[in-house]
Amino acid sequence: MTDVQMADSGGRVWRPAVVIPLGILIAIAAAAMLAPLLTAFDPYETELRQRLRPPGEGNLLGTDSQGRDLLTRLLYGTRTTLMIGFAGTLFGAALGLTIGLCAAFYRRLDMILMRVIDVFLSFPSILFGLSLAAMLGPGLDSLIFAVGLSVMPGIARISRGAALSIMAQDYMAGGKVIGLPDRLLLTRYLLANAYPPILTYTMLAFGDAILLAATLGFLGLGLQPPTAELGSIAAEGRSFLFIAPHVSTAASALIFAIVLSANMLGDALRDAGDRRAT
């Protein structure tokens, strides 16, 4: 059976491969932002007499090792993890986009910039992020910086490749001949035409950023307790896997859903771009 296609009033075609993961991401983000309205529990108030209660009445997903409502902790932890992933991806995309466009536009800088990017790419992103986080120490700014620099090299590479194909077009050469300023050529012509593959890859990088942020939290290099964060919640529950598996399982499942949805959405956007190109 072929994919069901749904057209909106503007004539654009939406496929389930785009709508489903996008809907999941929006629902998770909305629940995290509306956490104070969705739960009456305090995410930081401990109640040791209620520790490690299983899912059930009163606590929909049970409680953690400090007696805190797990659903509440997950909602607030999702907010923190999404903020780190989004801010880190935004920072990495801005830096990578600038490097990639400048490398394609100013050819004399291409060799230098790309060799620097190759150095970054020689390290696995998770290992690079772990090293940066360990050097910079715990803190929100340090996490965003580490996550951003980890996703930046791939975005820079994609940006350069997309920009090079645009630089080969006649209108770019014509713009230089008639003396259009570099700022105008870079923004109105180069970026405006090269952004589709960059946007697609950035969506994939967002999934990597979320996974890296959760990994840092799991290893104790993220935000310190009692701050709610998905990776640290999963790490907290690993000591009680045999008596209270719901703590780690719920946090891990939420991380999995976010990363999978982001990757599926990125793949769908990439496939749509390939079809338009053909």
C-alpha positions in Angstrom: 0.0 0.0 0.0 1.4 3.4 -1.0 2.0 6.1 1.6 -1.2 8.1 2.4 -0.8 11.7 1.3 -2.6 14.6 2.9 -2.7 18.0 1.3 -3.3 21.2 3.1 -5.1 24.2 1.8 -1.9 25.6 0.4 -1.5 22.5 -1.8 1.5 21.2 0.1 1.8 17.4 0.6 2.3 16.0 4.1 3.2 12.4 4.5 2.8 10.2 7.7 6.6 9.9 7.8 6.7 13.7 8.6 3.5 14.2 10.5 3.9 11.3 13.0 7.4 12.1 14.3 6.7 15.9 14.2 3.5 15.3 16.2 5.4 13.2 18.8 8.0 15.9 19.2 5.4 18.7 19.5 3.4 16.7 22.1 6.5 15.9 24.2 7.7 19.5 24.0 4.2 20.8 24.9 3.9 18.5 27.9 7.3 19.6 29.1 6.5 23.3 28.8 3.1 22.8 30.5 4.5 20.6 33.3 3.3 23.0 36.1 -0.3 22.7 34.8 -0.2 18.9 34.2 1.0 17.8 37.6 0.5 19.0 41.1 3.7 17.5 42.5 6.9 19.3 43.2 9.8 17.9 41.2 12.3 18.5 44.0 10.3 17.8 47.2 11.4 14.5 48.7 9.2 12.0 50.6 11.4 9.1 51.7 8.4 7.1 53.0 7.1 7.0 49.5 10.4 6.0 47.8 10.4 3.6 44.8 6.7 3.1 44.8 5.6 1.2 41.6 3.3 2.8 39.0 -0.2 3.0 40.2 -2.9 5.1 41.8 -1.6 8.3 43.2 1.6 8.2 41.2 0.9 7.3 37.7 4.5 6.2 36.9 5.5 5.6 40.5 8.2 7.4 42.5 12.0 7.6 42.4 14.6 6.8 45.1 13.8 10.1 46.9 10.0 9.6 46.9 9.5 12.2 44.2 6.7 11.7 41.7 8.4 10.1 38.6 6.0 11.6 36.0 6.7 15.1 37.4 10.4 14.5 37.3 10.2 13.3 33.7 8.2 16.3 32.6 10.7 18.7 34.1 13.6 16.6 33.0 12.4 16.6 29.5 12.2 20.4 29.6 15.8 20.6 30.7 17.1 18.0 28.2 15.2 19.6 25.3 16.5 23.1 26.2 20.1 21.8 26.2 19.6 19.9 22.9 17.9 22.8 21.2 20.3 25.5 22.4 23.3 23.3 21.6 22.0 22.5 18.2 21.2 26.2 17.5 24.7 27.2 18.6 26.4 24.5 16.6 24.2 25.2 13.5 25.0 28.9 13.6 28.7 28.3 13.9 28.8 25.4 11.4 26.7 27.4 8.9 29.0 30.4 9.1 32.1 28.3 8.6 30.6 26.3 5.7 29.3 29.3 3.8 32.5 31.3 4.3 34.6 28.3 3.1 32.5 28.0 -0.1 32.3 31.8 -0.7 35.9 32.8 0.2 37.9 30.1 -1.6 41.2 31.2 -0.1 39.8 30.3 3.4 38.4 26.9 2.3 41.6 24.9 3.0 42.2 26.4 6.4 38.6 26.1 7.6 38.1 22.6 6.3 41.3 21.3 7.9 40.1 22.7 11.2 36.8 20.9 10.7 38.6 17.7 9.8 40.4 17.8 13.2 37.0 18.1 14.9 35.6 15.2 12.8 38.6 13.0 13.7 37.0 12.6 17.2 33.7 10.7 17.7 31.1 13.3 18.7 30.2 11.6 22.0 33.9 11.3 23.0 34.5 14.9 22.0 31.5 16.1 24.0 32.5 14.1 27.0 36.0 15.5 26.9 34.7 19.1 26.6 32.2 18.7 29.4 34.8 17.2 31.7 37.2 20.1 31.0 34.6 22.8 31.3 32.9 21.4 34.4 29.2 21.1 35.2 26.8 23.9 34.3 24.2 24.8 31.7 26.5 27.0 29.7 29.2 24.4 29.6 26.8 21.7 28.5 25.3 23.9 25.7 28.9 24.7 24.5 30.0 21.1 24.5 26.9 19.9 22.7 27.1 22.7 20.2 30.7 22.1 19.3 30.0 18.4 19.0 27.3 18.8 16.3 29.0 21.8 14.6 31.5 19.9 12.3 28.9 17.9 10.5 26.7 21.0 9.9 29.8 22.9 8.6 30.5 20.1 6.1 27.0 19.9 4.8 26.8 23.7 4.6 29.9 23.9 2.5 28.8 21.2 0.2 25.4 22.8 -0.3 26.9 26.2 -0.8 29.5 25.0 -3.3 26.7 23.8 -5.6 25.0 27.2 -5.4 28.3 29.0 -6.0 28.5 27.2 -9.4 25.3 28.9 -10.5 25.4 31.8 -13.0 23.5 34.2 -10.8 26.2 34.0 -8.1 28.9 34.9 -10.7 26.7 37.6 -12.1 26.1 39.1 -8.6 29.9 39.4 -8.1 30.4 40.9 -11.6 27.8 43.7 -11.0 29.4 44.4 -7.6 26.8 43.2 -5.1 28.2 43.3 -1.5 29.4 40.0 0.0 26.8 40.3 2.8 24.0 40.4 0.3 25.4 37.5 -1.8 25.9 35.4 1.3 22.5 35.9 2.8 20.0 36.7 0.1 21.4 34.4 -2.6 23.7 31.8 -1.1 22.0 31.0 2.2 18.5 31.4 0.7 19.2 28.7 -1.9 21.4 26.3 0.1 19.3 26.0 3.3 17.1 22.9 2.5 19.9 20.2 3.0 21.3 22.2 5.9 17.9 22.3 7.7 17.5 18.6 7.1 20.9 17.7 8.6 20.3 20.1 11.5 17.2 18.1 12.4 19.3 14.9 12.5 21.9 16.8 14.5 19.2 17.7 17.0 18.7 14.0 17.7 22.4 13.6 18.3 22.4 16.6 20.6 19.6 15.2 22.7 21.4 11.8 23.0 24.7 13.5 23.9 23.0 15.7 26.5 21.4 12.6 28.1 24.7 10.7 28.0 26.5 13.5 29.8 23.8 13.5 32.4 23.9 9.7 32.8 27.6 9.8 33.3 27.4 12.6 35.9 28.9 15.3 33.7 25.6 17.1 33.1 23.6 19.3 35.5 24.0 18.2 39.0 21.3 16.9 41.3 18.6 17.6 42.3 18.1 19.3 38.9 15.7 17.1 36.8 17.3 15.8 33.6 16.5 12.7 31.7 20.0 11.3 31.6 20.5 11.7 35.3 17.1 10.2 36.1 18.0 7.1 34.1 21.4 7.0 35.9 19.7 7.3 39.3 17.4 4.3 38.6 20.2 1.9 37.5 21.0 1.1 41.1 17.4 -0.2 41.5 16.9 -2.0 38.2 15.8 -5.3 39.9 13.5 -3.8 42.5 12.2 -0.6 40.7 12.9 -0.9 37.0 10.3 1.7 36.2 12.7 4.6 37.1 15.3 3.9 34.5 12.9 2.4 32.0 10.6 5.4 31.8 13.5 7.9 31.4 15.3 5.8 28.8 12.0 5.2 26.8 11.4 9.0 26.7 15.0 9.7 25.5 14.5 6.9 22.8 11.2 8.5 21.7 12.7 11.9 21.3 15.8 10.8 19.4 13.9 8.4 17.2 11.3 11.0 16.3 14.0 13.6 15.5 15.9 11.1 13.3 12.7 10.0 11.5 11.7 13.5 10.8 15.2 14.3 9.5 15.1 11.2 7.2 11.7 12.2 5.9 12.8 15.7 5.1 15.9 14.4 3.4 13.8 12.0 1.3 11.4 14.8 0.4 14.4 16.9 -0.7 15.8 14.1 -2.9 12.4 13.7 -4.6 12.2 17.4 -5.3 15.7 17.4 -6.7 14.8 14.6 -9.1 
